[in-house]
Amino acid sequence: MKNLELKLPPVVLVVFAAIGMWLVSRSVLNSHVDFPGMVWWSIGVAAVGFCIGIAGVLEFTRVGTTADPRVPDQSSHLVVSGVYRYSRNPMYLGLLLVLCGWCLFLGSSISVLLLPAFILYMNRFQIVPEERFMQEKFAGSYRQYKSQVRRWI
């Protein structure tokens, strides 16, 4: 299982998840849910997710460290400012919210089941390996940050 760690770029995983959600929404009968303003809610949730994710990328850029999650060893700084005061993984949180918006747009109650799968994959194959590296590189600073800020929200 270690072979899957840090291999798949999270944006690619989001594309796979979005396609899977679309396929499920089209193949499972009687799973469609509709409510007033559904499209606007979906756009709003996805837009919030996009903004949170971009805020994370911009904070990495501001401090001059890599935003590529596949190479945590290239991290030069422990980023604890900006949106990172509220979430240790705002980029992943943003991607999750974009998927939530997509799920709302599809209106498929079954597609929701792919959201926990996304979270489980990200935790196991992306976040845990990143946290191992951060612990090794930033030791006490990271341990303190980790005790103060939650992983997702």
Order of alpha helices (4+ residues) and beta strands (2+ residues): alpha-alpha-alpha-alpha-alpha
